[in-house]
Amino acid sequence: MSTLPAPPRPKRKKIWVDYLVQFRWIIIVFVALPLSCVIYFLSYLEERKTEKKTYRQRQKEHEENVHKVVKRLQQRNPFKDGLVCTARKPYIVVGMRHVDYKRARHFEVDLSPFNNVLDVDRERMVVKVEPLVTMGQLSRITVPMNLALPVVSELNDLTVGGLINGYGIEGSSHIYGLFSDTLVSLEVVLADGNLVRATKDNEYSDLFYAIPWSQGTLGLLVSAEIKLIPIKEYMKLTYKPVRGSLRELAQAYAESFAPKGGDPNKMPDFVESLIFTPTEGVFMTGAYASEEEAKRKGNVINRVGWWFKPWFYQHAETALKRGEFVEYIPTREYYHRHTRSLFWEMKLILPFGDQWWFRWLMGWMMPPKISLMKITQGEAIRKYYHDMHVIQDMLLPMHKVADALEFLHREMEVYPIWLCPHRLFKLPVKTMVYPEPGFELDPKQGDTSFAQMFADIGVYYAPGPVLRGEEFDGAEAVHRLEEWLIQNHGFQPQYSVSELSENNFWRMFDRELYDHCRRKYKAIGTFMDVYYKSKKGKKTEKEVLEAEAAIAETEYAVAEKEN
């Protein structure tokens, strides 16, 4: 069992920001945590108040709020006002990327009232929600009904709107695909103030397929209908430790849910893998189980959601010493298993947060709101994290996972690594992200005739060189990662810090459908282009207007040519 050598690097001299980062826990413990607790409690009370209203009352309020959005858009003077964006504060966004585009002059539209569950239709097996409904809020309502979204992203604070306009994934995505693949319809206010309902087979089907990954640059999402599936009260989770080289771990990952020659219709309900070192990983598979089964004599029930429990990733790591084991976890607690520790990011920010005494005394307040951590970090710490820290997801064909793991080890040495498979479906139109052309002619492990099996490789932590006090160029490492993804038909979610140039951004993503919808629905000159909205760095008003004018000139020229 051999490990890949990491390139030697010179030692880095400590600077004053290192000490700010080292003692940042003081602000987290005495400011961010107490404030977060208050915000969580007030949000819960507001949600409970809303839930007492009938679905008819909520729908009426929704229609009134949509009318306000339409009226607000119609008030905009395109010659005097800036580009349209929501009134949501930049630091509230759940993601590493700092939202700089709102520094320029802009025309705000308030979507803050859009945070309600509008209907749970058990007959159609569909839930209708507004864009600011969170995963925690939604699972709290549906799970007691033994219903859930097919894809429930792990962190409580992730919103439906963010998961639709961006991307969302979970351990069930190897069956259902990405979050956007579970949509039934989208209600969108267009640039001209028109309200439309887009589905996969109506006149707005192009908009339905173009909105995912568009970052809200085609229109304002005001509601969505999402599929529901029947579930059971518990998740039967099997932990299997594996040792070997990175290539052997990659193969064990594929075998854990899609063994060669296996039936693609008999996959586990959930799949998740954690690579803890270059030679060790734990591979988890889950199956829904009834309360009756979970409580049978001899079965172990682990309520991982209790505040004093070990962080989930550390609990999973115990399989390396214990060997393979099985336990039952209440389904909703399993869905949000990584929330308290924000995967393993809190170990870096709050080094003693995983200790038993802290979990018992203050674990009930975890996690701190990401928005509060961002607003209290300051410019110096933010730049430090960009340079000395990695938060990236890589979406790529599953048959390239072994190459990706070796690449990441050479470039970053970030562990643990999160592995989550997902189907990338062959759709009627080519969207921004798409399977490899012709994949169905030469299917690899996990592929079917209608979908290529992809993997999300999550890299969230300080790189090995940084932990060892060595030099590390974060921007250059991310740039090499992005180029590697482009060459290997991979995609980078836009929540993360990107070093992509505009040319490379459109080498990675396909722009044909997106540009078509920008022209057709008059988003040009009203909403910022997706690349410019996602790019790194501050945007002045002059830069925003010049970039949008250049895009508009090109796009309208294409439109005239088409006509």
C-alpha positions in Angstrom: 0.0 0.0 0.0 1.9 3.1 -1.2 1.1 6.8 -0.8 1.7 9.4 -3.4 4.6 11.8 -2.5 3.6 15.4 -2.0 5.9 18.0 -3.5 8.4 19.6 -1.0 7.6 23.2 -0.2 9.6 25.9 1.7 8.6 27.1 5.1 6.3 30.1 5.3 6.9 32.9 7.8 4.0 33.7 10.1 2.3 37.0 9.7 -0.1 38.9 12.0 -3.2 37.5 10.3 -2.2 34.0 11.3 -2.8 35.0 14.9 -6.1 36.6 14.1 -7.2 33.3 12.6 -5.7 31.3 15.5 -7.7 33.2 18.1 -10.8 33.8 16.0 -12.6 31.3 18.2 -13.0 34.1 20.8 -15.3 36.0 18.5 -17.1 32.8 17.5 -17.8 31.6 21.1 -18.7 34.9 22.7 -20.3 36.7 19.7 -21.3 34.5 16.8 -22.7 31.6 18.8 -25.0 33.5 21.2 -26.3 35.7 18.3 -26.8 32.6 16.1 -28.8 31.0 18.9 -31.1 34.0 19.1 -31.6 34.1 15.4 -32.3 30.4 15.2 -34.9 30.7 17.9 -36.6 33.8 16.4 -36.7 32.1 13.0 -38.2 29.0 14.5 -41.0 31.1 16.1 -41.7 32.8 12.8 -41.9 29.5 11.0 -44.3 28.1 13.6 -46.4 31.2 13.4 -46.6 30.7 9.6 -47.4 27.0 9.9 -50.6 27.9 11.8 -52.0 29.6 8.7 -53.9 27.5 6.2 -52.4 26.7 2.8 -55.1 29.0 1.3 -54.0 31.9 3.5 -50.3 31.4 2.6 -51.1 31.2 -1.1 -53.1 34.5 -0.9 -50.1 36.2 0.8 -47.8 34.7 -1.8 -49.9 36.2 -4.6 -49.8 39.6 -2.9 -46.1 39.4 -2.5 -45.6 38.4 -6.1 -47.7 41.4 -7.2 -45.3 43.7 -5.2 -42.3 42.1 -7.0 -43.9 42.7 -10.4 -44.8 46.3 -9.5 -41.3 46.9 -8.3 -39.7 45.6 -11.5 -42.1 47.8 -13.6 -40.9 50.8 -11.7 -37.3 50.3 -12.8 -35.9 52.8 -15.3 -33.3 50.9 -17.3 -31.6 54.1 -18.3 -31.1 55.4 -14.7 -31.3 52.4 -12.4 -28.7 49.7 -12.0 -29.0 46.0 -12.7 -31.6 44.1 -10.8 -30.7 42.0 -7.8 -32.3 40.9 -4.6 -32.2 43.0 -1.4 -30.7 40.1 0.5 -27.5 41.2 2.3 -24.3 39.8 0.7 -23.0 38.1 3.8 -26.2 36.0 4.2 -25.3 33.9 1.2 -24.3 30.4 2.3 -21.0 30.0 0.5 -17.3 30.8 0.5 -17.5 33.2 -2.4 -17.8 36.8 -1.2 -20.7 38.6 -3.0 -19.1 41.7 -4.4 -21.4 42.5 -7.3 -23.8 44.4 -4.9 -21.1 47.0 -4.2 -22.0 48.5 -7.5 -25.2 50.6 -8.0 -28.1 48.2 -8.3 -31.9 48.0 -8.3 -33.0 46.0 -5.3 -36.1 43.8 -5.2 -37.1 42.5 -1.8 -37.8 38.8 -1.7 -37.5 38.4 2.1 -41.3 37.5 2.5 -40.9 34.4 0.3 -40.0 31.9 3.0 -43.2 29.8 3.3 -44.2 26.3 2.5 -47.3 26.9 0.3 -48.7 23.4 0.0 -48.0 19.7 0.6 -49.9 17.7 -2.0 -50.0 14.1 -0.9 -52.0 13.0 -4.0 -49.6 14.5 -6.5 -46.6 13.8 -4.2 -45.4 17.4 -4.7 -44.6 20.2 -2.3 -44.9 23.9 -3.3 -42.4 26.2 -1.6 -41.1 29.7 -1.8 -37.3 30.3 -2.5 -36.2 31.2 1.0 -37.6 28.1 2.6 -34.6 26.2 4.1 -33.8 22.5 4.1 -34.2 22.3 7.9 -37.6 24.1 7.8 -38.9 21.8 5.0 -37.7 18.5 6.5 -39.2 19.5 9.9 -42.6 19.7 8.1 -42.4 16.7 5.8 -40.5 14.0 7.7 -43.3 13.6 10.4 -45.6 12.8 7.4 -43.1 10.1 6.2 -42.4 12.3 3.2 -39.3 14.0 2.0 -37.6 15.6 -1.0 -35.7 13.1 -3.1 -32.6 15.2 -2.5 -32.3 16.9 1.0 -29.0 18.8 1.1 -27.3 18.3 4.4 -27.0 21.8 5.9 -30.1 23.3 7.6 -29.7 26.8 6.2 -29.4 26.0 2.5 -32.4 27.5 0.8 -34.6 26.1 -2.0 -33.8 29.1 -4.2 -30.0 28.7 -3.8 -30.2 25.0 -4.6 -32.3 25.6 -7.7 -30.4 28.7 -9.1 -27.1 27.1 -8.1 -26.8 23.4 -7.4 -27.7 20.9 -4.7 -26.7 17.3 -3.9 -27.1 14.6 -1.3 -26.4 10.9 -0.7 -29.5 10.0 -2.6 -28.3 11.8 -5.8 -27.0 8.5 -7.3 -30.7 7.7 -7.8 -32.4 11.1 -8.2 -29.7 13.3 -9.7 -29.1 16.9 -8.5 -31.6 19.0 -6.7 -32.8 20.6 -10.0 -33.6 17.1 -11.3 -36.4 16.8 -8.8 -38.3 19.9 -9.9 -41.8 19.8 -11.2 -42.4 23.5 -12.0 -40.9 27.0 -11.4 -42.7 30.2 -11.0 -40.6 33.1 -12.3 -40.9 36.8 -12.7 -39.2 37.8 -15.9 -37.3 41.0 -16.6 -40.4 42.7 -18.1 -42.5 41.9 -15.0 -44.4 39.0 -16.5 -45.1 36.1 -14.2 -44.6 32.7 -15.9 -44.8 29.0 -14.8 -42.1 26.9 -16.4 -42.3 23.1 -16.6 -40.3 20.6 -18.6 -43.0 20.3 -21.3 -44.8 23.6 -21.6 -43.9 26.7 -23.6 -41.3 27.8 -21.1 -39.5 24.5 -21.0 -36.3 26.2 -22.2 -36.4 28.4 -19.1 -37.1 25.4 -16.9 -33.9 23.8 -18.0 -31.8 27.0 -18.1 -32.5 28.3 -14.6 -30.3 25.7 -12.7 -26.7 27.0 -12.4 -27.8 30.4 -13.7 -27.4 32.1 -10.3 -30.7 34.0 -10.7 -29.6 35.8 -13.8 -32.6 34.9 -16.0 -35.5 36.0 -13.7 -36.7 36.1 -10.1 -37.7 32.8 -8.7 -40.8 33.2 -6.5 -41.9 29.6 -6.0 -41.2 26.0 -7.0 -43.0 22.7 -7.0 -40.7 19.8 -6.0 -41.3 16.1 -6.0 -41.8 14.2 -2.8 -41.0 10.6 -2.0 -42.3 8.2 0.7 -39.7 7.5 3.5 -39.5 5.6 6.8 -38.6 6.8 10.3 -35.0 5.6 10.4 -31.9 5.2 8.2 -30.1 1.9 8.5 -26.5 2.9 8.0 -23.6 0.6 7.3 -20.1 1.8 7.9 -17.4 0.0 6.1 -13.7 0.8 6.5 -11.3 0.4 3.5 -7.5 0.7 3.3 -5.4 0.9 0.2 -4.0 3.4 -2.3 -6.1 6.3 -3.5 -6.9 4.3 -6.7 -8.0 1.3 -4.6 -10.2 3.6 -2.4 -11.8 5.1 -5.6 -12.7 1.6 -6.8 -14.1 0.7 -3.3 -16.2 3.8 -3.5 -17.7 2.7 -6.8 -18.2 -0.9 -5.6 -20.0 0.4 -2.5 -23.2 1.3 -4.4 -22.7 0.3 -8.1 -20.8 -3.1 -8.1 -19.7 -4.4 -11.5 -22.5 -6.5 -12.9 -24.9 -5.3 -10.3 -28.5 -4.3 -10.9 -28.7 -0.5 -11.3 -32.3 -0.7 -9.9 -31.1 -2.2 -6.6 -28.9 0.5 -5.3 -28.9 1.6 -1.6 -31.1 4.6 -0.7 -28.1 6.7 0.4 -24.4 6.7 -0.3 -21.6 8.7 1.2 -17.8 8.1 1.5 -15.1 9.9 3.5 -11.4 9.7 2.6 -9.6 10.4 5.8 -6.0 9.9 4.7 -4.3 8.9 1.4 -4.7 5.3 2.5 -7.9 5.1 4.6 -11.6 5.7 4.0 -15.0 4.9 5.4 -17.8 4.0 2.9 -21.4 4.4 4.1 -24.5 3.0 2.6 -28.0 3.7 4.0 -31.5 2.1 3.6 -34.7 3.5 4.9 -36.0 1.4 7.8 -39.3 1.4 9.9 -39.4 2.3 13.5 -40.4 -1.3 14.2 -37.3 -2.6 12.6 -35.0 -0.1 14.3 -36.3 -1.0 17.7 -35.9 -4.7 17.4 -33.8 -6.3 20.1 -30.1 -6.1 19.3 -30.3 -3.1 16.9 -28.3 0.0 17.8 -30.1 3.4 17.6 -27.8 6.4 17.4 -29.5 9.8 17.7 -26.7 11.8 16.1 -28.8 15.0 16.3 -28.3 15.4 20.0 -26.1 18.4 20.9 -23.7 16.4 23.0 -23.1 13.6 20.4 -19.7 13.4 18.6 -19.5 15.2 15.3 -20.7 12.8 12.6 -17.6 12.7 10.5 -15.5 11.8 13.6 -18.1 9.1 14.6 -17.7 7.6 11.1 -14.0 7.7 11.4 -14.2 5.3 14.4 -15.0 2.5 11.8 -11.3 2.5 11.0 -10.7 1.1 14.5 -14.0 -0.7 15.2 -14.3 -2.4 11.8 -17.6 -2.6 9.9 -20.7 -1.8 11.9 -24.4 -1.0 11.4 -26.7 1.4 13.3 -30.1 3.1 12.9 -30.3 6.9 12.8 -33.6 8.8 12.9 -34.2 9.9 9.3 -34.3 13.7 9.9 -31.2 13.6 12.0 -29.4 11.6 9.3 -30.4 14.2 6.7 -28.7 17.0 8.6 -25.8 15.0 10.1 -23.1 17.4 9.0 -24.9 20.6 10.1 -23.5 21.0 13.7 -19.9 20.7 12.5 -20.5 22.2 9.0 -18.9 19.0 7.7 -15.5 19.5 9.4 -15.0 23.2 8.9 -15.7 23.9 12.6 -12.7 21.9 13.7 -10.5 24.5 12.0 -12.4 27.5 13.3 -13.2 26.2 16.7 -10.4 23.6 17.5 -11.9 22.4 20.8 -15.5 22.4 19.5 -15.4 18.6 19.2 -14.3 18.0 22.8 -16.8 16.4 25.1 -17.0 19.3 27.6 -17.7 21.8 24.9 -20.3 19.6 23.3 -22.1 19.2 26.6 -21.9 22.9 27.6 -22.3 24.7 24.4 -23.0 22.2 21.7 -26.7 23.1 21.8 -25.8 26.4 20.2 -23.9 24.9 17.2 -23.4 25.7 14.5 -22.8 29.5 14.3 -24.6 31.1 11.4 -22.4 31.2 8.4 -23.6 34.8 7.8 -22.3 35.9 11.2 -19.0 34.1 10.7 -18.6 36.0 7.4 -19.6 39.4 8.7 -17.2 39.1 11.7 -14.2 37.9 9.8 -13.0 41.2 8.2 -11.2 41.7 5.0 -7.8 40.4 6.2 -9.2 37.1 7.4 -11.3 36.7 4.3 -8.3 37.2 2.1 -6.3 34.7 4.3 -9.0 32.1 3.8 -8.9 32.6 0.0 -5.2 32.0 0.0 -4.7 29.4 2.8 -7.9 27.5 2.7 -9.9 25.4 0.3 -13.7 25.1 -0.1 -14.4 23.5 -3.4 -16.6 20.9 -5.0 -15.6 19.0 -8.1 -18.3 17.4 -10.2 -16.8 14.9 -12.7 -17.5 11.5 -14.3 -17.2 8.7 -11.8 -14.6 6.9 -13.8 -12.2 9.8 -13.2 -12.5 9.8 -9.4 -9.1 8.0 -9.0 -7.3 10.5 -11.1 -9.0 13.3 -9.3 -8.0 12.0 -5.8 -4.3 11.7 -6.9 -4.4 15.2 -8.4 -5.9 16.7 -5.2 -3.2 14.9 -3.1 -0.4 16.4 -5.2 -1.8 19.9 -5.3 -3.5 20.4 -2.0 -3.4 17.4 0.5 -6.8 18.3 1.9 -8.3 15.6 4.1 -11.0 14.5 4.9 -12.4 14.4 1.3 -16.2 14.0 0.8 -17.4 11.7 -2.0 -21.0 11.7 -3.2 -22.2 10.1 -6.4 -24.9 11.6 -8.6 -26.6 10.9 -11.8 -26.2 13.5 -14.6 -29.3 12.8 -16.8 -29.4 13.0 -20.6 -31.9 15.8 -21.1 -33.9 16.9 -24.1 -31.7 20.0 -24.3 -28.1 20.7 -23.5 -27.9 22.6 -20.2 -24.9 24.4 -18.6 -23.8 21.0 -17.1 -24.2 17.9 -19.2 -22.9 14.3 -19.5 -19.9 13.3 -21.7 -21.1 13.1 -25.3 -21.7 9.5 -26.3 -21.4 8.1 -22.7 -24.2 5.7 -23.4 -22.3 4.1 -26.3 -19.4 3.1 -23.9 -21.0 2.8 -20.5 -18.7 2.8 -17.4 -19.4 1.6 -13.9 -22.7 3.1 -12.7 -23.8 4.5 -16.1 -27.2 3.7 -17.6 -28.7 4.5 -21.0 -30.4 7.6 -19.6 -27.8 9.0 -17.2 -24.0 9.1 -16.6 -22.8 8.5 -13.1 -20.9 11.5 -11.8 -19.2 12.1 -8.4 -19.1 15.2 -6.3 -15.7 15.4 -4.6 -15.9 17.9 -1.7 -12.7 19.5 -0.5 -13.2 21.6 2.6 -10.3 22.4 4.9 -6.8 23.8 5.2 -4.3 22.1 2.8 -1.6 20.0 4.3 1.2 22.5 3.4 -0.7 25.2 5.4 -1.1 23.0 8.4 2.7 22.2 8.3 3.6 25.9 8.1 4.7 25.7 4.4 4.1 28.0 1.6 0.9 27.6 -0.4 -0.6 29.6 -3.2 -4.3 29.1 -2.9 -5.2 31.1 -6.0 -2.8 29.2 -8.2 -3.9 25.8 -6.8 -7.5 26.6 -7.6 -6.5 27.8 -11.0 -4.8 24.4 -11.7 -7.9 22.6 -10.3 -10.2 24.4 -12.6 -8.0 23.7 -15.6 -7.9 20.0 -14.6 -11.7 20.0 -14.4 -12.1 21.6 -17.9 -9.8 19.0 -19.4 -11.7 16.1 -17.7 -15.3 17.2 -18.4 -15.8 18.4 -14.8 -17.7 21.3 -13.3 -17.1 23.7 -10.4 -20.2 24.9 -8.5 -20.2 28.7 -8.4 -20.7 29.1 -4.6 -17.0 28.6 -4.2 -14.1 31.0 -4.9 -13.3 30.8 -8.6 -10.2 31.9 -10.5 -11.8 31.2 -13.9 -11.4 33.8 -16.7 -14.5 34.4 -18.8 -13.1 32.3 -21.6 -12.4 29.4 -19.3 -15.8 29.7 -17.6 -17.5 29.0 -20.9 -15.0 26.3 -21.7 -16.3 24.6 -18.5 -20.0 25.3 -19.0 -22.1 25.2 -22.1 -23.7 28.6 -22.8 -26.0 28.0 -25.8 -29.3 27.5 -23.9 -28.4 30.1 -21.3 -27.6 32.7 -23.9 -30.8 31.8 -25.8 -32.9 32.4 -22.7 -31.1 35.6 -21.8 -32.1 37.0 -25.2 -35.6 35.5 -25.4 -36.7 36.6 -21.9 -35.0 40.0 -22.1 -32.6 39.4 -19.2 -29.8 41.3 -20.9 -29.5 44.7 -19.5 -31.7 43.8 -16.5 -29.9 40.9 -14.7 -26.2 40.5 -14.5 -24.5 37.8 -16.7 -23.8 34.6 -14.7 -20.0 34.7 -15.2 -19.7 38.3 -14.1 -22.0 37.6 -11.1 -19.8 34.6 -10.1 -16.3 36.0 -10.8 -13.9 36.8 -8.0 -13.1 40.4 -7.0 -14.9 43.6 -6.3 -17.1 45.2 -9.0 -17.4 48.9 -9.3 -20.4 50.4 -11.0 -18.3 51.3 -14.0 -17.1 47.7 -14.4 -20.6 46.3 -14.1 -22.1 48.6 -16.7 -19.2 48.2 -19.1 -19.3 44.4 -18.8 -23.0 44.2 -19.2 -22.9 46.7 -22.2 -20.3 44.5 -23.9 -22.4 41.4 -23.3 -25.6 43.1 -24.5 -23.9 44.3 -27.7 -22.7 40.8 -28.6 -26.0 39.1 -27.6 -28.2 41.5 -29.5 -26.0 41.2 -32.6 -26.5 37.4 -32.4 -30.3 37.9 -31.9 -30.5 40.1 -35.0 -28.5 37.6 -37.0 -30.9 34.8 -35.9 -33.9 36.9 -36.9 
